[in-house]
Amino acid sequence: MFNHTQLPLRRFRSYFPVITGILALQTLLFLLMTISGGSTNPEVLIRYGALEGNLLAAGEWWRLIVPIFLHIGALHFLFNSFALYLLGPQLEWLFGKGSFLLFYLLTGVVGNLATVWMKAAVISAGASGAIYGLFGVYVYLYLFRRGSIDPETGKGLMVLLAINIVFSLFDPRINLVAHLGGLLAGMLLAGPLLRMKRG
C-alpha cells in the first residue's frame, strides 16, 4: 500500500486535497465551537448543526450532513482526524477525489440515519460513520478482492477494527449504531465504486 505517513505537509495537500479539506474544515469547526462555549455543550452542538431527531423531523435535513464534520470533545476530534489521515489517502487515490468525497459523505449520512432510526443518541455528531465507512472498504478488499491489499496490512486493519468495535460496546458515550451503519455502507458501496473506477 502507498505509504503517505512520511509525506511533507505541502505534498500531502497536493496529493490528497479532499482529505486535507475535510481535516481543515473539521478543525475550524472544532475551534469555533470551543470558542463559542465548548464542543461538549449541547446548545453549542445544536447551534452548529449536530444531529437531533426532532429537528431533523422538522425539516432540517442538513443535520444529516453537517454533523460529519463536528466532534464532541478533543479526544473525539483527535481520534477521528488521525483515523482519516491514516485510512483515507489510499482510498482517495484509489477512488479519485470526487468519488471519495461522495463515498465519505454517503457513509456518514447512513451512520446518521441509522442513529435516528435506532434512536441511539439524543444529540449526535462526529465523523465516525464515515470513518467506519473507510474501514468497510478495507474489509471488502481484504475479504473479496484477494491480492488488492497486503495480507499483513489487511490482518492488522481487521484487528484494529475489531478492537474498536469491542471498545465501543463498553463505552456508552460511543455511538455504536453509527459505526456499524457506516461500516456496512462502506462494504456495500466499495464494489460499485471500484467497478465505476475501472469503467
N, C-alpha and C positions, 0 to 999 in steps of 0.2 A: 504494500500500500504506500501511497505517496506520503512522505514524511514532511509535514509542514511545521513541526514544532520548533525548528531552528531558523525559520524564515525571519528576517528583519521585518519590523512593523510596516515599513514602506512597501516592501514586496508583498506582504500579506494583504494589504489594502488593494494592491493591484491584481493579485491572483484571485482573491475571494471578496469582491466588493459587496455582495449581498450579505454575507456573514458580518463583514465589517460594519455595514449599515445597521444591521439588527443590533449588534453589540453597542454601537454608538447611541441608537435610539433608546434602548432599554437602560443604558447608563444615564442618559439625560433625564429620562422619566424618573428613575430612581432618585437622582439628585434633587429634582424638583419636588418630588413627594416628601423627601426628607426635610427640605427647607419649609414645605407647606404644613408640616405638623407630624411627619413621620410616616414611613411606608407601612407600619403596622396599625395605624389609626384607621378605623372603619370609615369615618367620614371622609378622610383623605382618599382612601381607596375608591369609595363610591364616586367622589368628585372627579377622579382621574379616569374612571371608566371600568372599574372592576366588575366582574360578573355577579349579578344579583338577580335571582329568579323573577321576582315581582316586576322589577324594572325592565327586564328582558320581555316579559309577557306584555308589558305596557307599550311595547313597540321599539324599545331601544336596542335594536338588533346588533348595533355596533359593539355592544358589550360581549359579543362572541369573539370579536377580533382584537380589540384593544387590550384585554387582559393578557394576551400572549406576550405583551411587551412590559407588563407590570410585575413587580415582585413584592412579596410581603417579608420584609426584614432583610438584613445584609447577607446572612448565610444563604437564604433562598436565592437572592440575586447573584451572589458569587458562584454558587454551585451550578446554576443553570447557565451562566455566562461561560464558565470553564467547560461545561459539558458541550455547549455549542461550538466552542473553539476546538475542542478535542474531536468531536464526532462529525462536525459539519463540513469542513473543507473538502474531504474526499467525495462527499455527495454533491456538493456544489459543482465540483469538477466533473463528476460522473453525469449528472442530470442536465447541467447547464444552468445559467443564472435564473432565467425566468421560471423554468420548471422547478428548480429548487425552492424558490420563493413561494410558488403556488403550493408545493408539497408541504412546506413548513407551515403555511397558514391553514391549509386544509386539515392537517393532523391536529393542529392546535384547536381549531374550531370543533372538530369531532370530540376532542377531550372536554371542551367546554359544554357541548351538547350533552355528552354523557353525564357530566356533573349535574346539569339541570334536570335531566331525565331521572336520575337516581337520587336527586335531592341530597347530594353528597356534601354540600357546603353551603352555608348561608351567604358568605361573600368569598369569592374565589378569584385568584389572579396568579399568573405565572406562566412561564414557557414550558412547563413540564410535559404537557400533552404533546407539544411539538418536538421536544427533546426525545421523548419516548417514541415518537414517530420516526426519528432518525435511528433509534435502536431497532425499530421494526424493519427498516431496510436492511440493516446488517443481519438480523435474524433470517430474513428472506434469502439474502445472498448466501449465508452460511448453510442453510438447510436445503435450498432448491437450486442454487447456482454453484455447484461444486467447482472449485478452481478459480472462482472470481474473487475470492478473498483468501488471504493466507490462513491456513488451518490454525496455527497457533494464535494469530490475532483474533480469529473467529472465536476460538475457545475462551480467550481472555475476555472478549466482549460479552459472551454468554454468561460467564461467571460474574462479571460486573453487573449485568442486567439482573441476574438472579439475586445478588446481594442487595441491590437497590429495591427490588420488589419485596424481599423479606423485610428489609428495614422499614418500608412503607407500611407493612402490616402492623407494626408495633408502635407506630407514631401517629396518634390521632390527628395531628396537625397536617399530615400529608394527605393530599387528595389522590388516593389510590385509583379512584374511578377515572379521573382524568388521565392518569398514567396509562392505565390499561386500554382506555379508549384510543389514546394516541398511538400506543404500540400496535394495536390491531389495525388501525387505519394505515399506519406505515407499512405493515406487512401486506395489506391488500392493495395499496397504491403502488408499491415498488415494482411489481411485474408490469402493469400497464405503462408506467413511466419509462421503464427500461426498453420496452418494445417500441414506444414512441421515439425514443432516442435513436434506436437502431434504424427506424424507418426514415 
